[in-house]
Amino acid sequence: MAARQPRRGTRYDCATAMTAPCQLPALVGVAVPRRHVMRLLFDDGVVRDIQYGPGQLTASALDDPDYFAQVRVDAEAGTVVWPKGLDLAPEVLHGNYKPERALGFYDVTPDRQTA
């Protein structure tokens, strides 16, 4: 299977993302630039910074910044995962859908970016 190549030069638009044909975005890269913040790169070139607010989930291992920094991309699932099976929905992280509850994750992207 060929690796997905991110499209260059596309600009994120939430309205377009929510009305576009249903092609689920896949995460292809993740970095932790600072405590409890992850920078996400999607296969369509969208880049988003997502911050976790410690104390938002009951007894969450994510409150520990060292555990949070263990985040990685699961290429098969197309999303981010942590040890012990915790993962997040890529379409919510991308901005296509709004979750019923934020669960302590907030978009802190300075300006919607693309790679």
C-alpha positions in Angstrom: 0.0 0.0 0.0 1.4 3.4 -1.0 1.9 6.0 1.7 -0.5 8.9 1.7 1.1 12.2 0.5 -0.2 15.3 2.2 -1.7 17.9 -0.1 0.3 21.1 -0.1 -1.1 24.6 0.0 -4.6 23.7 1.2 -6.2 26.0 3.8 -8.3 24.6 6.6 -12.0 25.7 6.4 -14.3 24.1 9.0 -17.4 24.8 6.9 -15.9 23.0 3.9 -14.6 20.2 6.1 -18.0 19.6 7.5 -19.8 19.5 4.1 -17.1 17.7 2.1 -17.6 14.1 1.0 -17.0 11.8 3.9 -13.3 11.0 3.7 -11.9 10.5 7.2 -8.7 12.4 7.9 -5.8 10.4 9.0 -3.0 11.5 11.3 0.4 11.1 9.9 2.5 12.9 12.5 2.5 14.1 16.1 4.9 16.1 18.2 4.7 17.4 21.7 6.1 21.0 21.5 5.4 21.8 25.1 3.7 20.4 28.2 0.2 18.9 27.5 0.2 20.2 23.9 0.4 18.0 20.8 0.9 19.3 17.3 -0.9 17.1 14.8 -0.2 16.7 11.1 -3.0 15.2 8.9 -2.8 13.5 5.5 -4.5 16.5 3.9 -1.8 18.9 5.1 -3.8 20.4 8.0 -1.8 21.1 11.1 -3.5 21.6 14.5 -2.2 22.2 18.1 -4.4 20.5 20.7 -4.0 21.2 24.4 -5.1 18.9 27.2 -6.2 20.5 30.4 -5.0 18.3 33.3 -7.8 17.3 35.8 -10.5 17.2 33.1 -10.8 13.4 33.0 -11.3 11.4 36.2 -8.0 9.7 37.3 -6.5 10.2 33.8 -3.0 9.1 33.1 -2.9 12.1 30.7 -2.5 14.4 33.7 1.1 13.2 34.0 3.2 15.2 31.4 5.6 12.3 30.9 2.8 10.0 30.0 1.2 12.6 27.8 4.5 12.9 25.9 4.4 9.2 25.0 1.7 10.0 22.4 2.4 8.4 19.0 0.6 7.9 15.6 -1.0 4.5 15.0 -0.8 4.3 11.2 -3.3 1.6 10.9 -6.0 3.5 13.0 -5.0 6.9 11.5 -5.0 8.6 14.9 -3.0 9.3 18.0 -2.6 6.7 20.8 -1.0 6.4 24.2 0.1 3.3 26.0 -2.7 1.3 27.7 -5.0 1.8 24.7 -6.1 5.4 25.0 -6.9 7.0 21.6 -8.8 9.9 20.1 -11.1 10.2 17.1 -9.2 11.7 14.2 -12.2 13.4 12.7 -12.8 15.4 15.9 -9.1 16.3 16.2 -9.2 17.5 12.6 -12.2 19.7 13.3 -14.8 17.9 11.1 -17.0 17.2 14.1 -17.7 18.7 17.4 -17.7 16.2 20.3 -20.6 16.3 22.8 -18.0 16.9 25.6 -14.6 18.4 25.1 -13.0 15.9 27.5 -10.4 18.5 28.3 -8.9 18.8 24.8 -8.9 22.3 23.2 -7.7 23.7 19.9 -4.9 26.2 20.6 -3.7 26.5 17.0 -2.5 30.1 16.5 -3.9 30.3 13.0 -5.4 27.3 11.1 -2.3 26.0 9.4 -1.4 23.6 6.7 1.9 21.9 6.0 
